[in-house]
Amino acid sequence: GEKTPKLANLLRQAENLAEQQHGGQLTLLRVNAGWKAIYGAPNFETDEGRKKVQALKTFKTLYEALAAML
C-alpha cells in the first residue's frame, strides 16, 4: 500500500536500535490477528517467555507494530 516505502525505513530504524541497544536482537511475529514486535529474543520454551509474547499488543499491520516500537 501507500506505506510500503515507509515500512522499509521503519524496519531499518528498528534494526539500528536493536543493534545499538539490544544486542542486535529484534523479533517480529506474524500471528493470526496481526503482528507483534519486540526487541530481544523471547524464550518460547518457558512459561514466562510465552506469557511475555502473549501480553504484547497485536497490531493490524507490520507498519503499525514497528512504528509503536520507535
C-alpha positions as CSV (number, residue, x, y, z in Angstrom):
1,G,0.0,0.0,0.0
2,E,0.9,3.6,0.3
3,K,3.0,2.9,3.4
4,T,5.3,0.4,1.7
5,P,8.3,2.8,1.2
6,K,7.9,4.0,4.8
7,L,7.9,0.4,6.0
8,A,11.5,-0.2,4.8
9,N,12.6,3.0,6.7
10,L,10.9,1.9,9.9
11,L,12.5,-1.6,9.6
12,R,15.9,0.0,9.2
13,Q,15.3,2.2,12.2
14,A,14.2,-0.8,14.3
15,E,17.2,-2.8,13.2
16,N,19.6,0.0,14.1
17,L,18.0,0.5,17.5
18,A,18.2,-3.3,18.1
19,E,21.8,-3.3,17.1
20,Q,22.7,-0.3,19.3
21,Q,20.7,-1.2,22.4
22,H,19.5,-4.8,22.3
23,G,22.5,-6.9,21.2
24,G,21.1,-6.9,17.6
25,Q,18.0,-8.8,18.5
26,L,14.6,-7.9,17.0
27,T,11.7,-10.3,16.9
28,L,8.8,-9.8,14.5
29,L,5.9,-12.3,14.8
30,R,3.0,-12.8,12.4
31,V,0.1,-14.1,14.4
32,N,-3.5,-14.8,13.3
33,A,-4.7,-11.5,14.4
34,G,-1.8,-9.4,13.1
35,W,1.7,-8.5,14.1
36,K,3.8,-8.5,17.3
37,A,7.2,-6.9,17.7
38,I,9.7,-7.0,20.5
39,Y,13.4,-6.1,21.0
40,G,15.3,-9.2,22.1
41,A,14.5,-12.9,21.6
42,P,11.8,-14.3,23.9
43,N,12.3,-17.8,25.1
44,F,9.3,-19.7,23.9
45,E,10.3,-22.8,25.9
46,T,9.4,-21.2,29.2
47,D,6.0,-20.1,30.5
48,E,7.5,-16.7,31.3
49,G,8.6,-16.3,27.6
50,R,5.3,-17.4,26.2
51,K,3.4,-15.1,28.6
52,K,5.6,-12.2,27.6
53,V,4.8,-12.7,23.9
54,Q,1.1,-13.2,24.6
55,A,1.0,-9.9,26.6
56,L,2.4,-8.0,23.6
57,K,-0.1,-5.8,21.8
58,T,-1.1,-7.2,18.5
59,F,-1.1,-4.7,15.6
60,K,-3.1,-5.0,12.4
61,T,-0.1,-4.3,10.2
62,L,3.7,-4.7,10.4
63,Y,4.0,-1.0,9.8
64,E,1.9,-0.3,13.0
65,A,3.9,-2.7,15.1
66,L,7.3,-1.2,14.0
67,A,6.0,2.4,14.5
68,A,4.9,1.6,18.0
69,M,8.4,0.3,18.9
70,L,10.1,3.5,17.7
